[in-house]
Amino acid sequence: PYKCGECGKGFGADAALAQHRHSHAGPAEGAAKPYECGECGKSFAWSSHLDRHRRIHMGEKPFRCGDCGKSFSQSSHLER
């Protein structure tokens, strides 16, 4: 397993960890966050992060653990 040194999340592949590391870099401080959630007003720099966030409000949990059967809103939560 590959573990993020910044937040401790684990990943099954090095490529997944590399992609995750970009989430910590984020946009430059003060950069625009044009994607706003209509439910709570939280803003995001990337539309994909808004899409992921919306699952919280919708109760959508499309990622199911094959071992315990528990479902999650984000695939990264399966790696814990």
PDB file of N, CA, C and O in Angstrom, chain B, residues numbered from 101:
ATOM      1  N   PRO B 101       0.833  -1.210   0.000  1.00  0.00           N
ATOM      2  CA  PRO B 101       0.000   0.000   0.000  1.00  0.00           C
ATOM      3  C   PRO B 101       0.868   1.262   0.000  1.00  0.00           C
ATOM      4  O   PRO B 101       1.977   1.281   0.534  1.00  0.00           O
ATOM      5  N   TYR B 102       0.334   2.289  -0.605  1.00  0.00           N
ATOM      6  CA  TYR B 102       1.027   3.565  -0.696  1.00  0.00           C
ATOM      7  C   TYR B 102       0.296   4.569   0.183  1.00  0.00           C
ATOM      8  O   TYR B 102      -0.920   4.722   0.072  1.00  0.00           O
ATOM      9  N   LYS B 103       1.033   5.258   1.059  1.00  0.00           N
ATOM     10  CA  LYS B 103       0.421   6.150   2.036  1.00  0.00           C
ATOM     11  C   LYS B 103       0.841   7.595   1.793  1.00  0.00           C
ATOM     12  O   LYS B 103       2.012   7.881   1.540  1.00  0.00           O
ATOM     13  N   CYS B 104      -0.124   8.493   1.873  1.00  0.00           N
ATOM     14  CA  CYS B 104       0.139   9.920   1.714  1.00  0.00           C
ATOM     15  C   CYS B 104       0.820  10.443   2.980  1.00  0.00           C
ATOM     16  O   CYS B 104       0.301  10.273   4.083  1.00  0.00           O
ATOM     17  N   GLY B 105       1.965  11.070   2.820  1.00  0.00           N
ATOM     18  CA  GLY B 105       2.684  11.629   3.950  1.00  0.00           C
ATOM     19  C   GLY B 105       2.012  12.857   4.533  1.00  0.00           C
ATOM     20  O   GLY B 105       2.292  13.241   5.669  1.00  0.00           O
ATOM     21  N   GLU B 106       1.130  13.474   3.765  1.00  0.00           N
ATOM     22  CA  GLU B 106       0.458  14.696   4.198  1.00  0.00           C
ATOM     23  C   GLU B 106      -0.751  14.410   5.085  1.00  0.00           C
ATOM     24  O   GLU B 106      -0.925  15.054   6.119  1.00  0.00           O
ATOM     25  N   CYS B 107      -1.585  13.454   4.691  1.00  0.00           N
ATOM     26  CA  CYS B 107      -2.837  13.215   5.419  1.00  0.00           C
ATOM     27  C   CYS B 107      -3.009  11.784   5.919  1.00  0.00           C
ATOM     28  O   CYS B 107      -3.918  11.506   6.702  1.00  0.00           O
ATOM     29  N   GLY B 108      -2.144  10.876   5.473  1.00  0.00           N
ATOM     30  CA  GLY B 108      -2.218   9.507   5.945  1.00  0.00           C
ATOM     31  C   GLY B 108      -3.130   8.579   5.168  1.00  0.00           C
ATOM     32  O   GLY B 108      -3.226   7.399   5.505  1.00  0.00           O
ATOM     33  N   LYS B 109      -3.800   9.072   4.141  1.00  0.00           N
ATOM     34  CA  LYS B 109      -4.671   8.206   3.344  1.00  0.00           C
ATOM     35  C   LYS B 109      -3.839   7.167   2.612  1.00  0.00           C
ATOM     36  O   LYS B 109      -2.731   7.447   2.156  1.00  0.00           O
ATOM     37  N   GLY B 110      -4.392   5.959   2.506  1.00  0.00           N
ATOM     38  CA  GLY B 110      -3.692   4.883   1.836  1.00  0.00           C
ATOM     39  C   GLY B 110      -4.259   4.601   0.462  1.00  0.00           C
ATOM     40  O   GLY B 110      -5.452   4.795   0.226  1.00  0.00           O
ATOM     41  N   PHE B 111      -3.411   4.145  -0.444  1.00  0.00           N
ATOM     42  CA  PHE B 111      -3.813   3.852  -1.813  1.00  0.00           C
ATOM     43  C   PHE B 111      -3.188   2.545  -2.261  1.00  0.00           C
ATOM     44  O   PHE B 111      -2.095   2.184  -1.824  1.00  0.00           O
ATOM     45  N   GLY B 112      -3.885   1.845  -3.129  1.00  0.00           N
ATOM     46  CA  GLY B 112      -3.416   0.560  -3.622  1.00  0.00           C
ATOM     47  C   GLY B 112      -2.408   0.658  -4.746  1.00  0.00           C
ATOM     48  O   GLY B 112      -1.746  -0.326  -5.072  1.00  0.00           O
ATOM     49  N   ALA B 113      -2.284   1.824  -5.338  1.00  0.00           N
ATOM     50  CA  ALA B 113      -1.366   1.994  -6.465  1.00  0.00           C
ATOM     51  C   ALA B 113      -0.622   3.319  -6.340  1.00  0.00           C
ATOM     52  O   ALA B 113      -1.169   4.310  -5.856  1.00  0.00           O
ATOM     53  N   ASP B 114       0.617   3.320  -6.778  1.00  0.00           N
ATOM     54  CA  ASP B 114       1.436   4.524  -6.743  1.00  0.00           C
ATOM     55  C   ASP B 114       0.805   5.646  -7.567  1.00  0.00           C
ATOM     56  O   ASP B 114       0.873   6.814  -7.184  1.00  0.00           O
ATOM     57  N   ALA B 115       0.193   5.290  -8.697  1.00  0.00           N
ATOM     58  CA  ALA B 115      -0.434   6.299  -9.558  1.00  0.00           C
ATOM     59  C   ALA B 115      -1.588   6.991  -8.839  1.00  0.00           C
ATOM     60  O   ALA B 115      -1.792   8.194  -9.005  1.00  0.00           O
ATOM     61  N   ALA B 116      -2.339   6.240  -8.045  1.00  0.00           N
ATOM     62  CA  ALA B 116      -3.454   6.827  -7.297  1.00  0.00           C
ATOM     63  C   ALA B 116      -2.936   7.796  -6.241  1.00  0.00           C
ATOM     64  O   ALA B 116      -3.522   8.857  -6.023  1.00  0.00           O
ATOM     65  N   LEU B 117      -1.845   7.432  -5.592  1.00  0.00           N
ATOM     66  CA  LEU B 117      -1.236   8.332  -4.609  1.00  0.00           C
ATOM     67  C   LEU B 117      -0.725   9.592  -5.291  1.00  0.00           C
ATOM     68  O   LEU B 117      -0.906  10.694  -4.772  1.00  0.00           O
ATOM     69  N   ALA B 118      -0.094   9.444  -6.438  1.00  0.00           N
ATOM     70  CA  ALA B 118       0.425  10.607  -7.167  1.00  0.00           C
ATOM     71  C   ALA B 118      -0.704  11.564  -7.531  1.00  0.00           C
ATOM     72  O   ALA B 118      -0.555  12.780  -7.411  1.00  0.00           O
ATOM     73  N   GLN B 119      -1.825  11.019  -7.972  1.00  0.00           N
ATOM     74  CA  GLN B 119      -2.971  11.862  -8.316  1.00  0.00           C
ATOM     75  C   GLN B 119      -3.515  12.545  -7.063  1.00  0.00           C
ATOM     76  O   GLN B 119      -3.875  13.722  -7.102  1.00  0.00           O
ATOM     77  N   HIS B 120      -3.573  11.816  -5.961  1.00  0.00           N
ATOM     78  CA  HIS B 120      -4.073  12.365  -4.702  1.00  0.00           C
ATOM     79  C   HIS B 120      -3.219  13.533  -4.215  1.00  0.00           C
ATOM     80  O   HIS B 120      -3.745  14.505  -3.673  1.00  0.00           O
ATOM     81  N   ARG B 121      -1.919  13.440  -4.405  1.00  0.00           N
ATOM     82  CA  ARG B 121      -1.017  14.496  -3.927  1.00  0.00           C
ATOM     83  C   ARG B 121      -1.378  15.857  -4.511  1.00  0.00           C
ATOM     84  O   ARG B 121      -1.140  16.886  -3.879  1.00  0.00           O
ATOM     85  N   HIS B 122      -1.945  15.868  -5.704  1.00  0.00           N
ATOM     86  CA  HIS B 122      -2.354  17.136  -6.320  1.00  0.00           C
ATOM     87  C   HIS B 122      -3.445  17.820  -5.504  1.00  0.00           C
ATOM     88  O   HIS B 122      -3.556  19.046  -5.529  1.00  0.00           O
ATOM     89  N   SER B 123      -4.243  17.054  -4.789  1.00  0.00           N
ATOM     90  CA  SER B 123      -5.322  17.650  -3.998  1.00  0.00           C
ATOM     91  C   SER B 123      -4.762  18.493  -2.862  1.00  0.00           C
ATOM     92  O   SER B 123      -5.417  19.435  -2.415  1.00  0.00           O
ATOM     93  N   HIS B 124      -3.574  18.174  -2.392  1.00  0.00           N
ATOM     94  CA  HIS B 124      -2.962  18.965  -1.331  1.00  0.00           C
ATOM     95  C   HIS B 124      -2.350  20.246  -1.879  1.00  0.00           C
ATOM     96  O   HIS B 124      -2.312  21.262  -1.186  1.00  0.00           O
ATOM     97  N   ALA B 125      -1.875  20.204  -3.109  1.00  0.00           N
ATOM     98  CA  ALA B 125      -1.289  21.397  -3.707  1.00  0.00           C
ATOM     99  C   ALA B 125      -2.372  22.440  -3.933  1.00  0.00           C
ATOM    100  O   ALA B 125      -2.196  23.613  -3.603  1.00  0.00           O
ATOM    101  N   GLY B 126      -3.499  22.004  -4.501  1.00  0.00           N
ATOM    102  CA  GLY B 126      -4.635  22.892  -4.711  1.00  0.00           C
ATOM    103  C   GLY B 126      -4.268  24.127  -5.513  1.00  0.00           C
ATOM    104  O   GLY B 126      -3.133  24.260  -5.971  1.00  0.00           O
ATOM    105  N   PRO B 127      -5.204  25.013  -5.682  1.00  0.00           N
ATOM    106  CA  PRO B 127      -4.930  26.261  -6.391  1.00  0.00           C
ATOM    107  C   PRO B 127      -4.129  27.201  -5.491  1.00  0.00           C
ATOM    108  O   PRO B 127      -4.086  27.022  -4.274  1.00  0.00           O
ATOM    109  N   ALA B 128      -3.508  28.184  -6.090  1.00  0.00           N
ATOM    110  CA  ALA B 128      -2.746  29.159  -5.318  1.00  0.00           C
ATOM    111  C   ALA B 128      -3.678  29.881  -4.348  1.00  0.00           C
ATOM    112  O   ALA B 128      -4.864  30.065  -4.622  1.00  0.00           O
ATOM    113  N   GLU B 129      -3.122  30.281  -3.221  1.00  0.00           N
ATOM    114  CA  GLU B 129      -3.932  30.971  -2.221  1.00  0.00           C
ATOM    115  C   GLU B 129      -4.572  32.205  -2.839  1.00  0.00           C
ATOM    116  O   GLU B 129      -3.910  32.973  -3.537  1.00  0.00           O
ATOM    117  N   GLY B 130      -5.844  32.389  -2.585  1.00  0.00           N
ATOM    118  CA  GLY B 130      -6.574  33.514  -3.135  1.00  0.00           C
ATOM    119  C   GLY B 130      -7.123  33.268  -4.528  1.00  0.00           C
ATOM    120  O   GLY B 130      -7.798  34.132  -5.088  1.00  0.00           O
ATOM    121  N   ALA B 131      -6.843  32.094  -5.098  1.00  0.00           N
ATOM    122  CA  ALA B 131      -7.346  31.773  -6.437  1.00  0.00           C
ATOM    123  C   ALA B 131      -8.859  31.591  -6.389  1.00  0.00           C
ATOM    124  O   ALA B 131      -9.435  31.292  -5.344  1.00  0.00           O
ATOM    125  N   ALA B 132      -9.474  31.776  -7.524  1.00  0.00           N
ATOM    126  CA  ALA B 132     -10.927  31.681  -7.615  1.00  0.00           C
ATOM    127  C   ALA B 132     -11.411  30.260  -7.354  1.00  0.00           C
ATOM    128  O   ALA B 132     -10.752  29.284  -7.713  1.00  0.00           O
ATOM    129  N   LYS B 133     -12.574  30.167  -6.723  1.00  0.00           N
ATOM    130  CA  LYS B 133     -13.255  28.889  -6.511  1.00  0.00           C
ATOM    131  C   LYS B 133     -14.652  29.052  -7.110  1.00  0.00           C
ATOM    132  O   LYS B 133     -15.619  29.306  -6.392  1.00  0.00           O
ATOM    133  N   PRO B 134     -14.745  28.903  -8.421  1.00  0.00           N
ATOM    134  CA  PRO B 134     -15.990  29.228  -9.118  1.00  0.00           C
ATOM    135  C   PRO B 134     -17.108  28.194  -9.000  1.00  0.00           C
ATOM    136  O   PRO B 134     -18.235  28.468  -9.413  1.00  0.00           O
ATOM    137  N   TYR B 135     -16.828  27.020  -8.451  1.00  0.00           N
ATOM    138  CA  TYR B 135     -17.837  25.960  -8.396  1.00  0.00           C
ATOM    139  C   TYR B 135     -18.452  25.916  -7.002  1.00  0.00           C
ATOM    140  O   TYR B 135     -17.835  25.437  -6.050  1.00  0.00           O
ATOM    141  N   GLU B 136     -19.681  26.427  -6.898  1.00  0.00           N
ATOM    142  CA  GLU B 136     -20.340  26.560  -5.603  1.00  0.00           C
ATOM    143  C   GLU B 136     -21.479  25.567  -5.436  1.00  0.00           C
ATOM    144  O   GLU B 136     -22.270  25.348  -6.354  1.00  0.00           O
ATOM    145  N   CYS B 137     -21.551  24.973  -4.262  1.00  0.00           N
ATOM    146  CA  CYS B 137     -22.626  24.040  -3.934  1.00  0.00           C
ATOM    147  C   CYS B 137     -23.911  24.822  -3.685  1.00  0.00           C
ATOM    148  O   CYS B 137     -23.934  25.745  -2.871  1.00  0.00           O
ATOM    149  N   GLY B 138     -24.968  24.452  -4.382  1.00  0.00           N
ATOM    150  CA  GLY B 138     -26.258  25.107  -4.218  1.00  0.00           C
ATOM    151  C   GLY B 138     -26.924  24.796  -2.891  1.00  0.00           C
ATOM    152  O   GLY B 138     -27.817  25.527  -2.461  1.00  0.00           O
ATOM    153  N   GLU B 139     -26.506  23.723  -2.237  1.00  0.00           N
ATOM    154  CA  GLU B 139     -27.093  23.318  -0.957  1.00  0.00           C
ATOM    155  C   GLU B 139     -26.518  24.100   0.219  1.00  0.00           C
ATOM    156  O   GLU B 139     -27.266  24.621   1.047  1.00  0.00           O
ATOM    157  N   CYS B 140     -25.197  24.181   0.293  1.00  0.00           N
ATOM    158  CA  CYS B 140     -24.565  24.754   1.485  1.00  0.00           C
ATOM    159  C   CYS B 140     -23.684  25.969   1.203  1.00  0.00           C
ATOM    160  O   CYS B 140     -23.233  26.634   2.135  1.00  0.00           O
ATOM    161  N   GLY B 141     -23.437  26.263  -0.070  1.00  0.00           N
ATOM    162  CA  GLY B 141     -22.643  27.431  -0.417  1.00  0.00           C
ATOM    163  C   GLY B 141     -21.138  27.217  -0.422  1.00  0.00           C
ATOM    164  O   GLY B 141     -20.390  28.148  -0.722  1.00  0.00           O
ATOM    165  N   LYS B 142     -20.677  26.018  -0.099  1.00  0.00           N
ATOM    166  CA  LYS B 142     -19.240  25.746  -0.116  1.00  0.00           C
ATOM    167  C   LYS B 142     -18.734  25.829  -1.551  1.00  0.00           C
ATOM    168  O   LYS B 142     -19.397  25.361  -2.477  1.00  0.00           O
ATOM    169  N   SER B 143     -17.554  26.426  -1.734  1.00  0.00           N
ATOM    170  CA  SER B 143     -17.002  26.626  -3.074  1.00  0.00           C
ATOM    171  C   SER B 143     -15.771  25.764  -3.298  1.00  0.00           C
ATOM    172  O   SER B 143     -15.044  25.423  -2.365  1.00  0.00           O
ATOM    173  N   PHE B 144     -15.559  25.423  -4.568  1.00  0.00           N
ATOM    174  CA  PHE B 144     -14.459  24.549  -4.953  1.00  0.00           C
ATOM    175  C   PHE B 144     -13.753  25.102  -6.178  1.00  0.00           C
ATOM    176  O   PHE B 144     -14.363  25.768  -7.015  1.00  0.00           O
ATOM    177  N   ALA B 145     -12.464  24.820  -6.273  1.00  0.00           N
ATOM    178  CA  ALA B 145     -11.671  25.262  -7.416  1.00  0.00           C
ATOM    179  C   ALA B 145     -11.906  24.372  -8.625  1.00  0.00           C
ATOM    180  O   ALA B 145     -11.747  24.811  -9.764  1.00  0.00           O
ATOM    181  N   TRP B 146     -12.287  23.108  -8.379  1.00  0.00           N
ATOM    182  CA  TRP B 146     -12.485  22.158  -9.467  1.00  0.00           C
ATOM    183  C   TRP B 146     -13.905  21.606  -9.455  1.00  0.00           C
ATOM    184  O   TRP B 146     -14.459  21.325  -8.392  1.00  0.00           O
ATOM    185  N   SER B 147     -14.486  21.454 -10.626  1.00  0.00           N
ATOM    186  CA  SER B 147     -15.853  20.930 -10.727  1.00  0.00           C
ATOM    187  C   SER B 147     -15.935  19.494 -10.218  1.00  0.00           C
ATOM    188  O   SER B 147     -16.962  19.090  -9.674  1.00  0.00           O
ATOM    189  N   SER B 148     -14.872  18.728 -10.389  1.00  0.00           N
ATOM    190  CA  SER B 148     -14.881  17.339  -9.913  1.00  0.00           C
ATOM    191  C   SER B 148     -14.987  17.274  -8.388  1.00  0.00           C
ATOM    192  O   SER B 148     -15.582  16.341  -7.849  1.00  0.00           O
ATOM    193  N   HIS B 149     -14.420  18.248  -7.699  1.00  0.00           N
ATOM    194  CA  HIS B 149     -14.519  18.277  -6.239  1.00  0.00           C
ATOM    195  C   HIS B 149     -15.932  18.662  -5.809  1.00  0.00           C
ATOM    196  O   HIS B 149     -16.432  18.168  -4.798  1.00  0.00           O
ATOM    197  N   LEU B 150     -16.572  19.537  -6.572  1.00  0.00           N
ATOM    198  CA  LEU B 150     -17.969  19.867  -6.286  1.00  0.00           C
ATOM    199  C   LEU B 150     -18.848  18.643  -6.504  1.00  0.00           C
ATOM    200  O   LEU B 150     -19.733  18.365  -5.695  1.00  0.00           O
ATOM    201  N   ASP B 151     -18.616  17.912  -7.582  1.00  0.00           N
ATOM    202  CA  ASP B 151     -19.391  16.694  -7.854  1.00  0.00           C
ATOM    203  C   ASP B 151     -19.246  15.700  -6.707  1.00  0.00           C
ATOM    204  O   ASP B 151     -20.231  15.108  -6.266  1.00  0.00           O
ATOM    205  N   ARG B 152     -18.039  15.521  -6.232  1.00  0.00           N
ATOM    206  CA  ARG B 152     -17.783  14.600  -5.118  1.00  0.00           C
ATOM    207  C   ARG B 152     -18.483  15.091  -3.854  1.00  0.00           C
ATOM    208  O   ARG B 152     -19.071  14.297  -3.120  1.00  0.00           O
ATOM    209  N   HIS B 153     -18.421  16.390  -3.599  1.00  0.00           N
ATOM    210  CA  HIS B 153     -19.052  16.991  -2.423  1.00  0.00           C
ATOM    211  C   HIS B 153     -20.569  16.816  -2.444  1.00  0.00           C
ATOM    212  O   HIS B 153     -21.175  16.573  -1.400  1.00  0.00           O
ATOM    213  N   ARG B 154     -21.175  16.935  -3.593  1.00  0.00           N
ATOM    214  CA  ARG B 154     -22.639  16.829  -3.700  1.00  0.00           C
ATOM    215  C   ARG B 154     -23.168  15.489  -3.203  1.00  0.00           C
ATOM    216  O   ARG B 154     -24.317  15.398  -2.770  1.00  0.00           O
ATOM    217  N   ARG B 155     -22.350  14.461  -3.262  1.00  0.00           N
ATOM    218  CA  ARG B 155     -22.780  13.140  -2.775  1.00  0.00           C
ATOM    219  C   ARG B 155     -23.160  13.185  -1.301  1.00  0.00           C
ATOM    220  O   ARG B 155     -24.013  12.416  -0.857  1.00  0.00           O
ATOM    221  N   ILE B 156     -22.540  14.072  -0.547  1.00  0.00           N
ATOM    222  CA  ILE B 156     -22.857  14.216   0.873  1.00  0.00           C
ATOM    223  C   ILE B 156     -24.323  14.595   1.033  1.00  0.00           C
ATOM    224  O   ILE B 156     -25.037  13.998   1.838  1.00  0.00           O
ATOM    225  N   HIS B 157     -24.769  15.576   0.277  1.00  0.00           N
ATOM    226  CA  HIS B 157     -26.141  16.061   0.384  1.00  0.00           C
ATOM    227  C   HIS B 157     -27.143  15.056  -0.169  1.00  0.00           C
ATOM    228  O   HIS B 157     -28.261  14.945   0.333  1.00  0.00           O
ATOM    229  N   MET B 158     -26.742  14.327  -1.198  1.00  0.00           N
ATOM    230  CA  MET B 158     -27.653  13.380  -1.845  1.00  0.00           C
ATOM    231  C   MET B 158     -27.668  12.030  -1.136  1.00  0.00           C
ATOM    232  O   MET B 158     -28.535  11.199  -1.409  1.00  0.00           O
ATOM    233  N   GLY B 159     -26.732  11.803  -0.240  1.00  0.00           N
ATOM    234  CA  GLY B 159     -26.649  10.522   0.450  1.00  0.00           C
ATOM    235  C   GLY B 159     -26.166   9.398  -0.448  1.00  0.00           C
ATOM    236  O   GLY B 159     -26.330   8.222  -0.124  1.00  0.00           O
ATOM    237  N   GLU B 160     -25.576   9.757  -1.566  1.00  0.00           N
ATOM    238  CA  GLU B 160     -25.098   8.767  -2.536  1.00  0.00           C
ATOM    239  C   GLU B 160     -23.793   8.142  -2.045  1.00  0.00           C
ATOM    240  O   GLU B 160     -22.845   8.849  -1.703  1.00  0.00           O
ATOM    241  N   LYS B 161     -23.756   6.811  -2.015  1.00  0.00           N
ATOM    242  CA  LYS B 161     -22.558   6.075  -1.597  1.00  0.00           C
ATOM    243  C   LYS B 161     -22.305   4.954  -2.603  1.00  0.00           C
ATOM    244  O   LYS B 161     -22.631   3.795  -2.349  1.00  0.00           O
ATOM    245  N   PRO B 162     -21.719   5.313  -3.752  1.00  0.00           N
ATOM    246  CA  PRO B 162     -21.560   4.337  -4.837  1.00  0.00           C
ATOM    247  C   PRO B 162     -20.386   3.367  -4.694  1.00  0.00           C
ATOM    248  O   PRO B 162     -20.246   2.453  -5.507  1.00  0.00           O
ATOM    249  N   PHE B 163     -19.550   3.547  -3.687  1.00  0.00           N
ATOM    250  CA  PHE B 163     -18.364   2.702  -3.550  1.00  0.00           C
ATOM    251  C   PHE B 163     -18.550   1.725  -2.396  1.00  0.00           C
ATOM    252  O   PHE B 163     -18.580   2.116  -1.229  1.00  0.00           O
ATOM    253  N   ARG B 164     -18.675   0.438  -2.745  1.00  0.00           N
ATOM    254  CA  ARG B 164     -18.978  -0.599  -1.752  1.00  0.00           C
ATOM    255  C   ARG B 164     -17.756  -1.482  -1.491  1.00  0.00           C
ATOM    256  O   ARG B 164     -17.070  -1.911  -2.419  1.00  0.00           O
ATOM    257  N   CYS B 165     -17.505  -1.739  -0.223  1.00  0.00           N
ATOM    258  CA  CYS B 165     -16.399  -2.605   0.174  1.00  0.00           C
ATOM    259  C   CYS B 165     -16.781  -4.060  -0.076  1.00  0.00           C
ATOM    260  O   CYS B 165     -17.832  -4.523   0.366  1.00  0.00           O
ATOM    261  N   GLY B 166     -15.918  -4.769  -0.786  1.00  0.00           N
ATOM    262  CA  GLY B 166     -16.168  -6.174  -1.074  1.00  0.00           C
ATOM    263  C   GLY B 166     -15.983  -7.073   0.137  1.00  0.00           C
ATOM    264  O   GLY B 166     -16.464  -8.206   0.143  1.00  0.00           O
ATOM    265  N   ASP B 167     -15.292  -6.585   1.162  1.00  0.00           N
ATOM    266  CA  ASP B 167     -15.051  -7.389   2.357  1.00  0.00           C
ATOM    267  C   ASP B 167     -16.171  -7.261   3.389  1.00  0.00           C
ATOM    268  O   ASP B 167     -16.699  -8.266   3.864  1.00  0.00           O
ATOM    269  N   CYS B 168     -16.532  -6.025   3.735  1.00  0.00           N
ATOM    270  CA  CYS B 168     -17.520  -5.837   4.808  1.00  0.00           C
ATOM    271  C   CYS B 168     -18.895  -5.419   4.302  1.00  0.00           C
ATOM    272  O   CYS B 168     -19.871  -5.480   5.049  1.00  0.00           O
ATOM    273  N   GLY B 169     -18.984  -4.991   3.028  1.00  0.00           N
ATOM    274  CA  GLY B 169     -20.267  -4.589   2.466  1.00  0.00           C
ATOM    275  C   GLY B 169     -20.659  -3.148   2.741  1.00  0.00           C
ATOM    276  O   GLY B 169     -21.700  -2.695   2.266  1.00  0.00           O
ATOM    277  N   LYS B 170     -19.850  -2.417   3.499  1.00  0.00           N
ATOM    278  CA  LYS B 170     -20.155  -1.024   3.803  1.00  0.00           C
ATOM    279  C   LYS B 170     -19.944  -0.164   2.557  1.00  0.00           C
ATOM    280  O   LYS B 170     -19.043  -0.426   1.760  1.00  0.00           O
ATOM    281  N   SER B 171     -20.783   0.865   2.397  1.00  0.00           N
ATOM    282  CA  SER B 171     -20.684   1.752   1.234  1.00  0.00           C
ATOM    283  C   SER B 171     -20.142   3.113   1.645  1.00  0.00           C
ATOM    284  O   SER B 171     -20.322   3.562   2.777  1.00  0.00           O
ATOM    285  N   PHE B 172     -19.466   3.761   0.685  1.00  0.00           N
ATOM    286  CA  PHE B 172     -18.832   5.045   0.940  1.00  0.00           C
ATOM    287  C   PHE B 172     -19.121   6.025  -0.189  1.00  0.00           C
ATOM    288  O   PHE B 172     -19.407   5.627  -1.318  1.00  0.00           O
ATOM    289  N   SER B 173     -19.043   7.315   0.133  1.00  0.00           N
ATOM    290  CA  SER B 173     -19.290   8.349  -0.870  1.00  0.00           C
ATOM    291  C   SER B 173     -18.053   8.618  -1.721  1.00  0.00           C
ATOM    292  O   SER B 173     -18.166   9.167  -2.817  1.00  0.00           O
ATOM    293  N   GLN B 174     -16.864   8.235  -1.226  1.00  0.00           N
ATOM    294  CA  GLN B 174     -15.624   8.452  -1.962  1.00  0.00           C
ATOM    295  C   GLN B 174     -14.832   7.152  -2.039  1.00  0.00           C
ATOM    296  O   GLN B 174     -14.746   6.408  -1.061  1.00  0.00           O
ATOM    297  N   SER B 175     -14.265   6.889  -3.190  1.00  0.00           N
ATOM    298  CA  SER B 175     -13.503   5.649  -3.369  1.00  0.00           C
ATOM    299  C   SER B 175     -12.282   5.595  -2.458  1.00  0.00           C
ATOM    300  O   SER B 175     -11.862   4.511  -2.051  1.00  0.00           O
ATOM    301  N   SER B 176     -11.713   6.740  -2.136  1.00  0.00           N
ATOM    302  CA  SER B 176     -10.520   6.759  -1.282  1.00  0.00           C
ATOM    303  C   SER B 176     -10.813   6.234   0.118  1.00  0.00           C
ATOM    304  O   SER B 176      -9.902   5.789   0.817  1.00  0.00           O
ATOM    305  N   HIS B 177     -12.072   6.281   0.531  1.00  0.00           N
ATOM    306  CA  HIS B 177     -12.429   5.777   1.854  1.00  0.00           C
ATOM    307  C   HIS B 177     -12.379   4.252   1.917  1.00  0.00           C
ATOM    308  O   HIS B 177     -12.348   3.679   3.005  1.00  0.00           O
ATOM    309  N   LEU B 178     -12.373   3.600   0.771  1.00  0.00           N
ATOM    310  CA  LEU B 178     -12.238   2.145   0.730  1.00  0.00           C
ATOM    311  C   LEU B 178     -10.825   1.709   1.089  1.00  0.00           C
ATOM    312  O   LEU B 178     -10.615   0.562   1.481  1.00  0.00           O
ATOM    313  N   GLU B 179      -9.881   2.583   0.965  1.00  0.00           N
ATOM    314  CA  GLU B 179      -8.467   2.249   1.136  1.00  0.00           C
ATOM    315  C   GLU B 179      -8.005   2.325   2.586  1.00  0.00           C
ATOM    316  O   GLU B 179      -6.847   2.020   2.873  1.00  0.00           O
ATOM    317  N   ARG B 180      -8.871   2.722   3.498  1.00  0.00           N
ATOM    318  CA  ARG B 180      -8.457   2.910   4.897  1.00  0.00           C
ATOM    319  C   ARG B 180      -8.371   1.617   5.633  1.00  0.00           C
ATOM    320  O   ARG B 180      -8.037   1.602   6.817  1.00  0.00           O
TER     321      ARG B 180
END
